Amino acid sequence: MRKWMTALKLNKKTTLFQMNFWYILILLLTAVSIGVAVLSIVSYQLYKDTEHEVEYVEKQLDIESREKHPDWTDSIENIFYTQHPDFYVRIKTPDKKTIYSKGSESITDHNQYMIKLSLFSSISFKKKFVPIYHHRASHNGYIFDLYVRMISIHKFIVLMVKVLGICVLLGILIGALAIYQLSKRLSRPLMDVTRLINQVTQTNNLKQRVPVPDRPKEVHELALAFNQLMGQLDEQVERELRFVSDASHELRTPLSAIRGHVELIQRHGTSHPELIQKSVHFVDQESKRMQRLIDQLLMIARLDRRSKVLDVVNLSTIADNVISDYATDLEQKFFVDITDDTYALANEDYVHQVMVSLLGNARKYTPADGWIKLIIRSDQQYAYIHVQNSGTSIPDDEKEKIFTRFYRLDKARTSENGGSGLGLAIVKELVELDQGTIWVEDIKPAGSEFIVRLNKKAPDAAKSEE
């Protein structure tokens, strides 16, 4: 019994149970409402018919009461038994006599009435709930109490209740079976999707996908959304695993080099003191490179969790600040072409970091006798940041790869410049957080141009939105 109750509680939460429950409840309420309405209408019509018949009998009794010496026995026989066999009458004459029609003594006994309706005050119920219609009238000193045994109405109501009960029962049984099969058919795709989702969560297989049924539409969209979520999770996990692997490799390289120089000092430092200064300098440089690498890794980790809060910023003002803070000690020739009051929808800190990183990248890969140029411009829809340099051009098949984490175009040259392969990856993520785009193009005869495109927003439009 306890297991059955537990199973019932669990099934009550399913769509299958809910659909059957509400169908049965709605069908029952509808059938009861229709049955009550039909019974009420038919019963009221029969009641009115009985009322009209009583009025007719009352007229006949009124006519008879006008006679000087009416023979009530013959009159009652003629009026009731031939035309109205269910009618009964009790007559009180002016001289206080009481005359009963045949069988009316028991009918006219009010003590036997069990129920009296408030809506239809002329109807009462005796034993077995047979309705009795009662009407009192006075004519020419006579008091007439007319009673009608509404046995036909009683039989009709009982029959209607039985028929409606059987119909409701059959409707519930047949309908419940039909709705059960229908709901089971409709919920089967959802149950299949749920089962496969449970399998995926138990096996932790992010490569697995659930089948997408064509119908119903809700399950179709649910399966698509789940597969999309699984794809995003799979991509995120692969990216994190690749990130951890690359980070471990990048950290292992300087650590191995530092460890090698430490061992070199331990073995030959006493006999060759000149090695100590050289090794200490190398350890200092490698530790600084590790510090920069760790800082960049922490920045990437923060970017992955950062919210996209954008505002209208002045790129021209940000560029002036970057030039005054970071571009004064450039060895290369530096040119600027900044359009005043160039606005974009972005994050000011992100844009500042993008300019600093792109200028720093240009400085690393541009010879001392070369040049670097910063351009800020806009058109009707976008604002642009251009950072040009006269260094070497980037091959076409490498232009997308340079924005991936830990990718180096020239590993030997990157190591000499202290690069970690994370700078441009951070720049791309910052630009994407600003809902912008970044790409690189060649400059003839030699050189590269990094272009950042941001959505443009006029200051007046921004103020009106505020």
C-alpha positions, 0 to 999 in steps of 0.5 A: 500500500505504501509503495502504491501511494509513493508511486501515485505521488510521483505520477501526480507530478507527470504531464500524463497524470495531469492531462488525464486528471484535468480531462476527467475533471472538466468532462465531469463538470461539463456533464454535470452542468449540462445534465443539471441544465437539461433537467432544470429546463425539462422539469420546469416545462413539466411544472408549467404544464401541470400548472396549466392543467390545475388552472383548467381543473380550477375553472371546472370546479368554479363552474360547478360551485355556481350551481345551487346544489352541486353534486360534487361526487359526480363532478369529481368523478367526471373531472378527474378520473377520466381526464386527470387520473393523478389529480386529487381534491379536497373541498371545504363547503360553506357549511364546514363539510369536507369532501374528498376525492377518491384516495385523496385522504392520504395525499392531503395529509400534510404531516407526511410531507418530508421536503418542501421546496423554497423556489417552487413553494407549491411542490412538496415531496413525500416518501420515495421523493415523489413530488406533490403539486398543491394549489389552493383556490376559493370560489363562491364560498368553497375552498378547493385544495388541488393535489397532483402526484407528479409521478411522470416527472419523477420517473423522467428525472430518475431516468434522466439521472440514470442515463446521464450517469451512464453517459458520464461514466462511459465518457470518462472511461472512453475519454480517459483511455483516449486522452491517456493514449494521446498524452502518452503519444505526445509525451513520448518524445519528451520522455525520450529526450529526458532519458537521453539527457539523463544518460548524458549527465550520468556518462559526462559525454559532452559529445553526445546529442539528443535526437530532435523530433519534428513534433511537438514543437515544444519538444523540438525546440527543447531538444535543439536548445539542449544540443546547443547548450551541450555544444557550448559546454563541450566547446567551453570544456575543450577551450579550458583544457586547451588553455590549461595545457598551453598555460602549463607548457608556457610556464614549464619552459621558463621554469625549466630554463631557470632550473637549468641556470640554477643547476649551472651555478651550483655546479660551476659557480665556484670555479667560474664566478662569471657564470653567476652574473649571467645566470642571475640576469637570465633568471631575472628576465625569465621571472619577469616574463613569467610574471607577465604571463601570469598577469595575462592569464589572470586577465583572461580568466577575469574576461571570461566572467566579466559582464558586458556593460557598455556606454557611449565613450569618446575614442578621441579622448581615450586615444589622447590619453594613451598617447600621452601615457604610453607613446612618448618613449617609442623608438619608432616614428609615431604618427597620429590621425585622430578625428575629434569627437569620435564616439562609440558604444563600448567600455572605456577601460576595454578600449584603453587596454586595446589601444595600449596592447595594439601599440605595444604589439606594433612596437615589438615587431617594428624595427627601430627605424620604422614607423607606427601610426594610430588612426581614429575615424568613423562613418555613419554606422561605425567607429574605427581604430587603426594601428599601422606599423612598417614591420613585416607583413603577416601571411594570409593563413596566419591572420586568424590564428594570431588572435588565438591564445598562445599562438606565435607567428615567430616563436624565436622572435617572440621569445626575444621580445618577451611575448607570451602569445596572449596579447592579441587574444586578450585584445580580441576578447576585449573587442568582442566584449565591446560587441566589435570586430578586429582583423588585420590587413597588409600594408604595401610594400611591408607592414601590418594594419590592425583594425578595430570596428565598434558600433557608433552611437551619437551623444544626443541619442545616448542622452535621450535614452538616459 
